[in-house]
């Protein structure tokens, strides 16, 4: 897993499980609205979260994978190019209008503090401003989420967390930084609480992703750290505002193509920007480091959010293709989320797959030992990790289901048994 910014370890393990077993726990999260995050944060009342089911037979057979390690170096973030169309990116501000730009993310500024290098996307002046709102108000047609833990963390449920608030058009993914386990700290504790506080901030009136992340950061007072990505839809304008810090992220798919995706923020390879309580973790990044993006959406667009367990294993274009196939088959957002998570897991346990993670590792100077390279071998393989996926289908408000009441969200919490009593 990823490391704290100044963690004690100079190496991280990259082990491949010998078998993708049926004991993998899948936490399915329905996309209903209502009370606190619709209780769609792992760790909330189980009555509001569908019972975990077991996924087996992901298509991965028994493997004789061997443990490998890659030395950490103080290197800058190796980023792949991104092609964006209608969006604006803002660093340190979350009030910009949607704009048209084809180069905003590729232009970066780098600032250095001590021995840590921070690379952040910087907005360039767009060639043309597209401040027009969507021709019709947009809403959330359906939504869903899946949390799949790392095989070694199946019993505890993994370290990712998420929230889904369809009524408010707000969604979030948080990934607890796994390196804290070396300090005897449960990485899931911070991500869970951060997700809960984020959802609460939305319900208490926070109107922008950056404000949501700021309030969650202020109110999460335990040891640990997490990456965070929050997306919020403005119904009247059809603008999707996305705030991201670290290597979780979001993308918007339009007509089976990548309309937009957030870039990763890393201090060095496998050391993402992360938020932690400064009382316990003074090296933490801050909410001021959150990158904010505004994407002008259209009916039929699909929002896909994920932890690095998704993006380290599935390229954005492949996610877009999965979305196109799901739409053609008439699948809903929950089914699509499960399909994307399945693909990510399949790739994560495939030792021959050249994943985005290993491509980035090689670009950062990490590879197999010299004697293996002399035999023509290169570093390849998926990255076993927790996988969080959140999906939302956008459509005209008139085509979307009406907001559900809090009482509707409680459906299924009480059931009548054969004796006529509620249990």
C-alpha positions as CSV (number, residue, x, y, z in Angstrom):
1,X,0.0,0.0,0.0
2,X,0.9,3.6,-0.2
3,X,3.2,5.2,2.4
4,X,2.7,8.1,4.8
5,X,4.7,11.1,3.6
6,X,7.5,10.5,6.1
7,X,6.8,6.9,6.9
8,X,9.5,4.7,8.5
9,X,9.8,2.2,5.6
10,X,12.0,2.8,2.6
11,X,10.4,-0.2,0.7
12,X,6.9,-1.3,0.0
13,X,5.9,-4.8,-0.7
14,X,4.2,-5.7,-4.0
15,X,3.1,-9.3,-3.4
16,X,0.8,-11.3,-5.7
17,X,-1.6,-13.6,-3.9
18,X,-1.2,-17.3,-4.8
19,X,-4.9,-17.6,-5.4
20,X,-7.9,-15.4,-6.0
21,X,-10.2,-17.2,-3.5
22,X,-13.9,-17.2,-3.1
23,X,-13.3,-15.7,0.4
24,X,-12.9,-12.2,-1.2
25,X,-15.4,-10.0,0.5
26,X,-17.5,-7.8,-1.7
27,X,-19.3,-4.9,0.0
28,X,-22.2,-3.8,-2.3
29,X,-23.5,-0.3,-1.7
30,X,-26.9,0.6,-3.1
31,X,-27.3,4.1,-4.4
32,X,-30.2,5.2,-2.3
33,X,-30.3,8.7,-0.8
34,X,-31.4,9.8,2.6
35,X,-29.9,10.0,6.1
36,X,-26.2,10.2,6.8
37,X,-24.6,9.2,3.6
38,X,-27.5,6.8,3.3
39,X,-25.3,5.0,5.7
40,X,-23.2,4.2,2.6
41,X,-20.0,4.5,4.5
42,X,-18.4,1.2,5.5
43,X,-18.6,1.0,9.2
44,X,-22.1,2.4,9.5
45,X,-25.1,0.4,10.7
46,X,-25.2,-2.8,8.8
47,X,-28.9,-2.4,8.4
48,X,-28.4,0.3,5.9
49,X,-25.7,-1.5,3.9
50,X,-26.5,-4.6,2.0
51,X,-25.1,-7.7,3.6
52,X,-21.7,-8.6,2.2
53,X,-21.8,-11.3,-0.3
54,X,-19.0,-13.6,-1.5
55,X,-17.4,-13.2,-4.9
56,X,-15.6,-16.2,-6.3
57,X,-14.4,-17.2,-9.7
58,X,-13.1,-13.9,-10.9
59,X,-11.5,-15.8,-13.7
60,X,-8.1,-15.8,-11.9
61,X,-6.6,-19.3,-11.4
62,X,-4.0,-20.4,-8.8
63,X,-0.8,-18.5,-9.2
64,X,2.8,-19.2,-8.1
65,X,3.6,-15.5,-7.7
66,X,6.6,-14.5,-5.7
67,X,7.0,-11.5,-3.5
68,X,8.8,-8.6,-5.0
69,X,9.9,-5.2,-3.6
70,X,10.7,-2.0,-5.3
71,X,13.0,0.5,-3.6
72,X,11.5,3.9,-3.0
73,X,13.4,6.9,-4.4
74,X,12.8,10.6,-4.0
75,X,11.6,11.1,-7.5
76,X,9.0,13.4,-9.0
77,X,5.6,12.2,-10.1
78,X,5.6,10.5,-13.4
79,X,2.4,11.4,-15.1
80,X,0.8,10.3,-18.3
81,X,-0.8,12.7,-20.6
82,X,-4.4,13.6,-20.3
83,X,-6.9,14.8,-22.8
84,X,-9.6,17.0,-21.5
85,X,-12.2,19.0,-23.2
86,X,-14.8,21.0,-21.4
87,X,-13.5,21.7,-17.9
88,X,-11.6,24.1,-15.7
89,X,-9.0,23.2,-13.2
90,X,-8.3,25.4,-10.2
91,X,-5.6,25.0,-7.6
92,X,-6.4,26.8,-4.4
93,X,-9.8,28.0,-5.5
94,X,-13.1,26.4,-6.1
95,X,-15.2,29.1,-7.6
96,X,-14.1,29.1,-11.2
97,X,-16.6,28.7,-14.0
98,X,-16.6,25.8,-16.4
99,X,-14.3,26.4,-19.3
100,X,-13.0,25.0,-22.5
101,X,-9.4,23.9,-22.4
102,X,-7.2,21.3,-23.9
103,X,-4.1,21.9,-21.9
104,X,-5.0,22.9,-18.4
105,X,-3.7,19.7,-16.6
106,X,-0.6,19.3,-18.7
107,X,0.7,22.7,-17.5
108,X,2.2,22.2,-14.1
109,X,4.1,24.2,-11.5
110,X,6.5,22.5,-9.1
111,X,7.3,23.9,-5.6
112,X,9.8,22.4,-3.3
113,X,9.6,22.5,0.5
114,X,12.6,20.8,2.3
115,X,13.1,17.5,0.6
116,X,9.6,17.0,-0.6
117,X,8.6,18.0,-4.1
118,X,4.9,18.8,-4.8
119,X,3.7,18.8,-8.3
120,X,0.2,20.4,-8.8
121,X,-1.8,21.1,-11.9
122,X,-2.2,24.7,-12.7
123,X,-4.9,26.3,-14.8
124,X,-4.0,28.1,-17.9
125,X,-6.1,30.7,-19.5
126,X,-8.6,28.9,-21.7
127,X,-8.7,29.7,-25.3
128,X,-12.5,30.0,-25.1
129,X,-14.9,30.3,-22.2
130,X,-17.9,28.0,-22.2
131,X,-19.8,29.3,-19.3
132,X,-23.2,28.2,-20.7
133,X,-25.1,25.9,-18.4
134,X,-26.5,22.7,-19.6
135,X,-29.6,23.2,-21.8
136,X,-31.6,21.3,-19.3
137,X,-31.1,20.7,-15.5
138,X,-29.3,17.4,-14.8
139,X,-29.9,14.9,-12.0
140,X,-28.7,11.5,-10.9
141,X,-30.6,8.8,-12.7
142,X,-29.0,5.9,-10.8
143,X,-25.9,5.4,-8.6
144,X,-24.1,2.6,-6.9
145,X,-20.8,1.7,-5.3
146,X,-18.6,-1.3,-4.5
147,X,-15.9,-1.9,-2.0
148,X,-13.6,-4.9,-2.6
149,X,-10.9,-5.4,0.0
150,X,-7.4,-6.6,-0.7
151,X,-7.4,-10.5,-0.4
152,X,-5.2,-10.2,2.7
153,X,-7.7,-7.7,4.3
154,X,-10.9,-9.6,3.5
155,X,-11.8,-10.3,7.1
156,X,-11.5,-6.7,8.2
157,X,-13.1,-5.3,5.0
158,X,-10.2,-3.3,3.6
159,X,-9.2,0.3,4.1
160,X,-11.2,2.2,1.4
161,X,-14.4,4.0,2.3
162,X,-17.0,5.9,0.2
163,X,-20.3,7.8,0.5
164,X,-23.2,8.1,-1.9
165,X,-25.8,10.8,-1.6
166,X,-28.0,10.7,-4.6
167,X,-30.5,13.3,-3.4
168,X,-27.7,15.8,-3.0
169,X,-25.8,14.7,-6.1
170,X,-22.7,14.2,-3.9
171,X,-20.3,11.3,-3.9
172,X,-16.9,10.5,-2.3
173,X,-14.1,8.0,-2.2
174,X,-11.4,7.9,0.5
175,X,-8.4,5.5,0.7
176,X,-6.7,5.0,4.0
177,X,-2.9,5.1,3.5
178,X,-1.7,1.5,4.1
179,X,1.7,2.4,5.4
180,X,0.2,3.3,8.8
181,X,-0.2,-0.4,9.5
182,X,3.6,-0.5,10.0
183,X,3.1,1.9,12.9
184,X,0.4,-0.3,14.5
185,X,-2.4,2.0,13.3
186,X,-5.5,0.7,11.4
187,X,-5.5,2.7,8.1
188,X,-9.3,2.0,7.8
189,X,-10.1,4.1,10.9
190,X,-9.1,7.4,9.3
191,X,-10.7,6.8,5.9
192,X,-14.0,5.6,7.5
193,X,-14.3,8.6,9.8
194,X,-13.2,11.0,7.0
195,X,-15.9,9.6,4.7
196,X,-18.5,10.0,7.5
197,X,-17.5,13.6,8.2
198,X,-17.6,14.3,4.5
199,X,-21.1,13.1,4.1
200,X,-22.2,15.0,7.2
201,X,-20.7,18.2,5.8
202,X,-22.8,17.8,2.6
203,X,-25.9,17.2,4.6
204,X,-25.1,20.3,6.8
205,X,-24.9,22.5,3.7
206,X,-21.3,22.5,2.4
207,X,-21.7,23.4,-1.3
208,X,-18.4,22.7,-2.8
209,X,-16.1,19.6,-2.8
210,X,-13.2,21.6,-1.4
211,X,-15.4,22.8,1.5
212,X,-16.5,19.3,2.2
213,X,-12.9,18.1,2.3
214,X,-11.9,21.0,4.5
215,X,-14.7,20.3,7.0
216,X,-14.0,16.6,7.1
217,X,-10.3,17.3,7.6
218,X,-11.1,19.7,10.5
219,X,-13.3,17.1,12.2
220,X,-11.3,13.9,11.8
221,X,-9.2,13.9,14.9
222,X,-7.5,10.4,14.9
223,X,-4.2,9.0,13.9
224,X,-3.8,8.1,10.2
225,X,-4.2,9.7,6.8
226,X,-6.2,9.2,3.6
227,X,-6.5,10.4,0.1
228,X,-9.8,11.9,-0.8
229,X,-12.0,12.6,-3.9
230,X,-15.4,14.3,-3.7
231,X,-17.7,15.1,-6.6
232,X,-20.9,17.2,-6.5
233,X,-23.4,17.9,-9.2
234,X,-25.0,21.4,-9.5
235,X,-28.4,20.5,-10.9
236,X,-29.3,23.8,-12.4
237,X,-26.1,24.2,-14.5
238,X,-25.2,20.6,-15.1
239,X,-21.7,21.2,-13.7
240,X,-19.9,18.4,-11.9
241,X,-17.4,19.9,-9.4
242,X,-14.7,17.5,-8.4
243,X,-12.2,18.0,-5.6
244,X,-9.3,15.6,-5.4
245,X,-6.2,15.2,-3.3
246,X,-3.9,12.2,-3.8
247,X,-4.2,9.2,-6.1
248,X,-7.9,8.4,-5.8
249,X,-9.8,10.2,-8.6
250,X,-12.7,10.6,-10.9
251,X,-13.6,10.6,-14.5
252,X,-16.5,11.5,-16.7
253,X,-17.4,9.2,-19.6
254,X,-19.4,10.5,-22.5
255,X,-20.5,8.3,-25.4
256,X,-18.0,5.6,-24.5
257,X,-15.0,8.1,-24.5
258,X,-13.0,9.8,-21.7
259,X,-14.4,13.3,-21.4
260,X,-12.3,14.1,-18.3
261,X,-10.2,12.5,-15.7
262,X,-8.4,13.8,-12.6
263,X,-4.6,13.6,-12.5
264,X,-2.8,11.9,-9.7
265,X,-1.0,13.9,-7.0
266,X,2.1,12.3,-5.6
267,X,5.2,13.5,-3.7
268,X,7.1,10.6,-5.2
269,X,6.2,7.2,-6.6
270,X,3.6,5.5,-4.4
271,X,3.6,8.3,-1.9
272,X,0.4,10.2,-2.7
273,X,-0.7,13.6,-1.3
274,X,-2.8,12.7,1.8
275,X,-4.7,14.4,4.6
276,X,-4.2,13.6,8.3
277,X,-4.8,15.3,11.6
278,X,-1.8,17.7,12.0
279,X,-1.9,17.2,15.8
280,X,-0.7,13.6,15.2
281,X,0.7,14.0,11.7
282,X,2.3,17.4,11.1
283,X,3.7,16.3,7.8
284,X,0.2,16.1,6.4
285,X,-0.8,17.9,3.2
286,X,-3.6,20.4,3.7
287,X,-7.0,21.1,2.1
288,X,-5.3,24.0,0.3
289,X,-3.6,21.3,-1.8
290,X,-7.0,20.0,-3.1
291,X,-7.3,20.3,-6.9
292,X,-10.7,21.4,-8.0
293,X,-12.2,20.7,-11.4
294,X,-15.5,21.8,-13.0
295,X,-16.8,19.6,-15.8
296,X,-19.8,20.7,-17.9
297,X,-21.9,17.6,-18.1
298,X,-24.6,16.4,-20.5
299,X,-27.5,13.9,-20.3
300,X,-26.1,10.4,-20.6
301,X,-22.7,11.2,-19.0
302,X,-21.3,8.8,-16.5
303,X,-19.3,9.7,-13.4
304,X,-16.8,7.0,-12.3
305,X,-14.9,7.5,-9.0
306,X,-12.3,5.1,-7.6
307,X,-9.5,4.6,-5.2
308,X,-6.0,3.8,-6.6
309,X,-6.9,0.2,-6.5
310,X,-9.0,0.9,-9.6
311,X,-6.7,3.4,-11.4
312,X,-3.5,1.5,-10.7
313,X,-5.0,-1.5,-12.5
314,X,-7.4,-0.3,-15.2
315,X,-6.6,2.5,-17.7
316,X,-9.2,5.2,-18.1
317,X,-9.9,4.2,-21.7
318,X,-10.7,0.7,-20.6
319,X,-13.1,2.0,-17.9
320,X,-14.8,4.1,-20.6
321,X,-15.2,1.0,-22.8
322,X,-16.7,-1.0,-19.9
323,X,-19.2,1.9,-19.5
324,X,-20.1,1.8,-23.1
325,X,-20.7,-1.9,-23.0
326,X,-22.8,-1.6,-19.8
327,X,-25.0,1.1,-21.4
328,X,-25.5,-1.0,-24.5
329,X,-26.6,-3.9,-22.3
330,X,-29.0,-1.7,-20.3
331,X,-27.2,-2.1,-17.0
332,X,-27.8,0.3,-14.1
333,X,-25.1,2.1,-12.1
334,X,-24.7,-0.6,-9.4
335,X,-24.2,-3.3,-12.0
336,X,-21.6,-1.1,-13.8
337,X,-19.8,-0.5,-10.6
338,X,-19.5,-4.2,-10.0
339,X,-18.4,-4.8,-13.5
340,X,-15.6,-2.2,-13.2
341,X,-14.5,-3.6,-9.8
342,X,-14.4,-7.1,-11.3
343,X,-12.1,-6.0,-14.1
344,X,-9.9,-4.2,-11.6
345,X,-9.6,-7.3,-9.4
346,X,-8.9,-9.5,-12.4
347,X,-6.0,-7.2,-13.5
348,X,-4.7,-6.9,-9.9
349,X,-3.9,-10.6,-9.6
350,X,-2.6,-11.0,-13.2
351,X,1.2,-11.3,-13.0
352,X,1.6,-10.9,-16.8
353,X,-0.6,-7.8,-17.1
354,X,1.3,-4.6,-17.8
355,X,-0.7,-2.4,-15.4
356,X,-0.8,1.4,-15.1
357,X,1.0,0.9,-11.8
358,X,4.0,-1.0,-13.2
359,X,4.2,1.4,-16.2
360,X,4.4,4.3,-13.7
361,X,7.0,2.3,-11.7
362,X,9.2,1.8,-14.7
363,X,8.9,5.5,-15.7
364,X,10.0,6.3,-12.1
365,X,13.1,4.2,-12.5
366,X,12.0,1.0,-10.8
367,X,12.4,-2.3,-12.6
368,X,13.5,-5.9,-12.1
369,X,17.0,-6.7,-11.0
370,X,19.8,-6.3,-13.6
371,X,20.3,-10.0,-14.1
372,X,16.6,-10.4,-14.8
373,X,16.7,-7.5,-17.2
374,X,19.7,-9.1,-19.0
375,X,17.3,-12.0,-19.7
376,X,14.8,-9.6,-21.3
377,X,12.5,-9.4,-18.4
378,X,10.7,-6.2,-17.3
379,X,8.6,-5.3,-14.3
380,X,5.0,-6.2,-15.0
381,X,1.9,-7.3,-13.1
382,X,-1.2,-6.0,-11.5
383,X,-1.2,-4.3,-8.1
384,X,-3.2,-6.1,-5.3
385,X,-5.0,-3.4,-3.3
386,X,-8.4,-2.4,-1.9
387,X,-10.7,-1.4,-4.7
388,X,-13.4,1.2,-4.3
389,X,-15.7,2.1,-7.2
390,X,-18.6,4.7,-7.2
391,X,-20.7,5.2,-10.3
392,X,-23.4,7.7,-11.1
393,X,-25.6,8.0,-14.3
394,X,-26.6,11.6,-15.2
395,X,-29.7,12.5,-17.1
396,X,-32.3,15.2,-17.4
397,X,-34.0,15.9,-14.2
398,X,-37.3,15.0,-15.7
399,X,-36.0,11.5,-16.4
400,X,-34.5,10.9,-13.0
401,X,-36.3,9.2,-10.1
402,X,-37.7,11.7,-7.5
403,X,-35.7,12.3,-4.3
404,X,-36.5,9.6,-1.8
405,X,-37.5,10.5,1.7
406,X,-35.5,9.5,4.8
407,X,-38.2,7.0,5.5
408,X,-37.7,5.4,2.1
409,X,-34.1,5.0,2.9
410,X,-35.0,2.9,5.9
411,X,-36.8,0.4,3.8
412,X,-35.5,-3.1,4.7
413,X,-34.2,-2.1,8.1
414,X,-37.2,-3.8,9.7
415,X,-38.8,-6.9,8.3
416,X,-41.8,-8.9,9.4
417,X,-41.2,-12.5,10.3
418,X,-43.6,-15.4,10.1
419,X,-45.1,-14.5,13.5
420,X,-46.0,-11.0,12.3
421,X,-43.4,-9.3,14.5
422,X,-40.9,-6.8,13.3
423,X,-37.2,-7.8,13.5
